[in-house]
Amino acid sequence: MYAIEAEGLVKRFGATTALDGVDLFARSGTVLGVLGPNGAGKTTAVRVLATLLRPDAGSARVAGFDVVRQAHEVRGVVGLTGQYAAVDEELTGTQNLLLVGRLLGLSRRDARRRSAELLERFGLADAGGRRAKTYSGGMRRRLDLAVSLVGRPGVLYLDEPTTGLDPHSRNELWGIVRGLVADGSTVLLTTQYMDEADQLADDIAVIDHGKVIATGSPDELKAKTGGQTLEIRPADPDAVERVAVVVAELTGVAPTVRGQRLSAPVADPAVPAAVLRRLDEVGVPVLELALRLPSLDDVFLSLTGHATGDANGNGTGRVS
């Protein structure tokens, strides 16, 4: 059963087509990761599914409700955390949650109970009485996510939720997302970090130039990209060329060289051992030798023709 079903979504802004026939499907109780470079249409798709934008063509249903004809019902079952925290920094953490609870129609008693529950769940109980402007970036992000959960939404949109967070705060947020899904929530996650999608997403849709160009689980997308990659780092930096000759001879492919590290695609799992034996025979010790599956960065490069980063190929190891 799908919690999100979008077919043929089109959205134009003047001469710019942000969505050009986008199809997105999220299974109930899972995380759908939406990846793409800057300007690909990810945020526009989220805004359409959250009823903040009306599509020019196509249709979408969330929890069984049409996003155009039943927008009010959709808003009652979804939560949205955007790219930047939307909490009122002059209010305390508790006051932010109480405000949203009251706006959603909760009684004062129920709003206070729900606020206390969320502050405890997100590790903010001790900071509930402090103004949000005194919070760290990670705390502010957790409060923002807590605010989006006051109404107990069954479907949650997370639009690049960890942008700007340090690794510790990112890991904390990952744990929260896993907990939400374990409790039965459905999450649509747009992210600029490939490892984030790999860690959290059950299914992935890759968007480029307003079109979905690939879908599947992380492992399925990696399998489509090709076989495994052999990576080698010799102990002696001056031995890189000698290693390259050996790798090319045994793999049939000239390796890619980045500094002291070499890599080459490998179809036969016996090749790494053969390479190591040959290097030992010619007296070239290695510091590292590994065989790895394609990463989502490799998938993105294969699908779009440029590295993760912006649509012009300014690779940064991330997409947005």
MARGU-637723 format. One line per 4 residues: number of its first residue (from 1); for each residue x, y, z of C-alpha. Coordinates in steps of 0.001 Angstrom, whole numbers. Layout:
residues N
NUM) X:Y:Z ~ ...
***
This chain:
residues 320
1) 0:0:0 ~ 1289:3445:-930 ~ 1124:6405:1435 ~ 2218:8729:-1383
5) 1194:8257:-5019 ~ 2162:10936:-7536 ~ 1822:10501:-11284 ~ 2813:12843:-14078
9) 3316:15911:-11868 ~ 4061:19062:-13849 ~ 4854:22450:-12368 ~ 6010:25489:-14319
13) 7263:28862:-13161 ~ 7075:31066:-16218 ~ 9394:29622:-18844 ~ 10973:27222:-16322
17) 9566:23717:-15953 ~ 10434:22602:-12420 ~ 8562:19289:-12634 ~ 8189:17582:-15982
21) 5999:14515:-15465 ~ 7297:13314:-12086 ~ 6115:9977:-10657 ~ 6772:9251:-6969
25) 5550:6339:-4865 ~ 6261:5839:-1154 ~ 5229:2610:555 ~ 3559:2995:3934
29) 5966:2755:6846 ~ 9110:3319:4762 ~ 11520:6102:3800 ~ 11490:7340:195
33) 14708:9198:-578 ~ 14526:11819:-3327 ~ 17922:12756:-4748 ~ 18919:15284:-7379
37) 21191:18268:-8081 ~ 20309:21891:-7393 ~ 17251:22904:-9383 ~ 16210:19312:-10083
41) 12724:19845:-8648 ~ 12958:18062:-5294 ~ 11644:20881:-3121 ~ 8983:21752:-5680
45) 7733:18161:-5526 ~ 7587:18327:-1720 ~ 5646:21598:-1837 ~ 3124:20096:-4255
49) 2673:17015:-2079 ~ 2257:19255:989 ~ -468:21291:-845 ~ 1694:24433:-761
53) 1802:24509:-4571 ~ -874:23476:-7042 ~ 421:21273:-9896 ~ -176:22387:-13475
57) -791:18780:-14529 ~ -727:15281:-13102 ~ -2203:13987:-9882 ~ -1094:13022:-6392
61) -2696:11328:-3422 ~ -1356:11310:124 ~ -2851:8828:2592 ~ -5614:8354:30
65) -6468:12079:-266 ~ -6090:14087:-3477 ~ -3655:16989:-2943 ~ -5806:19367:-5006
69) -9415:18367:-4342 ~ -8857:17290:-726 ~ -6067:19655:324 ~ -7566:20223:3792
73) -7596:16491:4523 ~ -4011:16132:3261 ~ -2835:18877:5611 ~ -4379:16961:8482
77) -2203:13886:7909 ~ 1180:15359:6923 ~ 4034:17130:8661 ~ 6763:19179:6981
81) 10262:20088:8062 ~ 11897:22379:5520 ~ 15530:23102:4749 ~ 15762:25720:7490
85) 14357:25585:11010 ~ 11033:27445:11140 ~ 10671:27785:14895 ~ 10140:31157:16585
89) 13511:31888:18134 ~ 12059:34381:20633 ~ 9854:31670:22160 ~ 11080:28840:24362
93) 11059:25284:23124 ~ 7949:24566:25166 ~ 6186:27695:23926 ~ 6865:26768:20291
97) 5266:23383:20783 ~ 2342:24761:22783 ~ 1636:27348:20090 ~ 1418:24720:17362
101) -649:22431:19564 ~ -3204:25141:20222 ~ -3309:26114:16536 ~ -4073:22479:15750
105) -7025:22581:18150 ~ -5574:20760:21140 ~ -6826:21769:24587 ~ -4326:23510:26850
109) -3936:20334:28867 ~ -3411:18123:25815 ~ -1046:20654:24229 ~ 1091:20710:27379
113) 1103:16921:27582 ~ 2107:16601:23933 ~ 4801:19263:24286 ~ 6353:17529:27287
117) 6228:14200:25494 ~ 8022:15553:22404 ~ 10635:17475:24376 ~ 11491:14268:26224
121) 11554:12196:23030 ~ 13903:14595:21269 ~ 16251:15073:24214 ~ 15159:18669:24827
125) 13393:18336:28185 ~ 16115:20234:30062 ~ 16108:23010:27438 ~ 12342:23410:27148
129) 12335:26619:29187 ~ 15083:28296:27134 ~ 14490:30519:24135 ~ 15083:28716:20841
133) 17675:31323:19818 ~ 19976:29912:22524 ~ 19820:26408:21020 ~ 22635:24869:19011
137) 21991:24062:15348 ~ 21291:20428:16160 ~ 18918:21303:18999 ~ 17058:23796:16833
141) 16689:21149:14125 ~ 15319:18639:16643 ~ 12836:21218:17915 ~ 11763:21959:14342
145) 11138:18267:13752 ~ 9272:17987:17048 ~ 7023:20873:16014 ~ 6126:19043:12787
149) 5045:16016:14866 ~ 2696:17760:17293 ~ -318:16680:15223 ~ 907:13067:14975
153) 1148:13040:11140 ~ 1243:9690:9404 ~ 3300:11111:6529 ~ 6327:13328:7142
157) 8234:15386:4572 ~ 11856:16087:5484 ~ 13378:18520:2986 ~ 17151:18369:3489
161) 16761:18127:7281 ~ 20447:17783:8158 ~ 21864:20609:6048 ~ 24506:22458:8063
165) 24534:20010:10962 ~ 27709:18515:12401 ~ 28195:14724:12126 ~ 27014:14083:15698
169) 23786:16029:15175 ~ 23217:14298:11844 ~ 23545:10892:13494 ~ 21075:11959:16187
173) 18547:12995:13565 ~ 19066:9746:11666 ~ 18169:7852:14832 ~ 15015:9916:15225
177) 13951:9207:11634 ~ 14498:5477:12136 ~ 12372:5640:15275 ~ 9550:7408:13448
181) 9484:4764:10741 ~ 9598:1992:13333 ~ 6467:3565:14826 ~ 4720:3343:11458
185) 5318:6768:9908 ~ 6051:7211:6207 ~ 8897:9621:5417 ~ 9747:11387:2174
189) 13333:12565:2544 ~ 15147:14914:194 ~ 18818:15071:1033 ~ 22077:16520:-195
193) 24108:13694:1358 ~ 24497:10391:-445 ~ 25457:8518:2721 ~ 22262:9787:4344
197) 20126:8288:1587 ~ 22121:5063:1810 ~ 21578:4883:5567 ~ 17896:5798:5719
201) 16079:5213:2431 ~ 14207:2006:1659 ~ 13577:3284:-1869 ~ 15168:6074:-3891
205) 13979:8268:-6745 ~ 16647:10217:-8617 ~ 15396:13463:-10178 ~ 17274:15475:-12785
209) 15925:18413:-14815 ~ 12442:17881:-13419 ~ 12220:14199:-14404 ~ 12612:10979:-12441
213) 15488:9200:-14161 ~ 15837:6169:-11883 ~ 14067:4418:-9017 ~ 14817:1449:-6787
217) 16345:472:-3482 ~ 19916:1651:-2795 ~ 21233:-1842:-3562 ~ 19201:-2093:-6769
221) 20534:1233:-8021 ~ 24088:228:-7173 ~ 23631:-3059:-9034 ~ 22486:-1176:-12142
225) 25650:905:-12079 ~ 27940:-2058:-12512 ~ 30210:-4442:-10675 ~ 32660:-3923:-7874
229) 35604:-1540:-7732 ~ 39152:-2450:-6744 ~ 40965:250:-4777 ~ 44706:176:-4054
233) 47113:2499:-2261 ~ 50792:1532:-2509 ~ 53139:2183:403 ~ 55551:4038:-1879
237) 54018:7045:-3713 ~ 56589:6572:-6487 ~ 55180:3096:-7198 ~ 51811:4345:-8480
241) 52755:3917:-12145 ~ 54028:360:-11563 ~ 50785:-517:-9756 ~ 48774:989:-12614
245) 50537:-1295:-15089 ~ 49758:-4397:-13008 ~ 46113:-3421:-12489 ~ 45616:-2681:-16195
249) 47167:-6011:-17134 ~ 44978:-8071:-14792 ~ 41704:-6161:-15145 ~ 41955:-5108:-18780
253) 41100:-1535:-17750 ~ 43387:1432:-17151 ~ 42820:2408:-13498 ~ 41727:5828:-12361
257) 44477:7522:-10374 ~ 43740:10088:-7676 ~ 46916:11042:-5878 ~ 48347:7843:-4419
261) 45091:5889:-4752 ~ 44145:3785:-7797 ~ 40763:2295:-8643 ~ 39385:109:-11404
265) 36149:-1784:-12064 ~ 36357:-5520:-11397 ~ 34039:-8254:-12675 ~ 35965:-11264:-11341
269) 36226:-11503:-7521 ~ 39501:-13430:-7915 ~ 41261:-10400:-9404 ~ 42176:-8636:-6105
273) 44104:-11660:-4874 ~ 45863:-11946:-8244 ~ 46805:-8262:-8153 ~ 48183:-8594:-4634
277) 50264:-11636:-5613 ~ 51669:-9877:-8677 ~ 52575:-6767:-6704 ~ 54295:-8948:-4123
281) 56265:-10655:-6906 ~ 57496:-7318:-8274 ~ 58298:-6002:-4786 ~ 55577:-3346:-4403
285) 54053:-3341:-888 ~ 50579:-1870:-456 ~ 49026:29:2426 ~ 45443:-625:1330
289) 43677:-2990:-1041 ~ 39899:-3228:-999 ~ 37015:-4416:-3135 ~ 33853:-2356:-2753
293) 30403:-2098:-4263 ~ 29449:1077:-6163 ~ 28419:3952:-3899 ~ 25395:6151:-4433
297) 27856:8803:-5626 ~ 28867:6367:-8380 ~ 25195:5788:-9153 ~ 24537:9505:-9400
301) 27531:10053:-11671 ~ 26456:7173:-13907 ~ 22865:8407:-14175 ~ 23396:12135:-14604
305) 26816:12316:-16212 ~ 28247:14558:-13506 ~ 29294:14250:-9890 ~ 27030:15045:-6989
309) 26759:18781:-6619 ~ 24986:21227:-8868 ~ 23461:20627:-12267 ~ 26569:22030:-13937
313) 28691:19286:-12463 ~ 30405:21250:-9702 ~ 30865:18121:-7648 ~ 30907:18521:-3886
317) 30106:15011:-2717 ~ 26550:16153:-2060 ~ 23417:17200:-3868 ~ 20762:19700:-2906
***
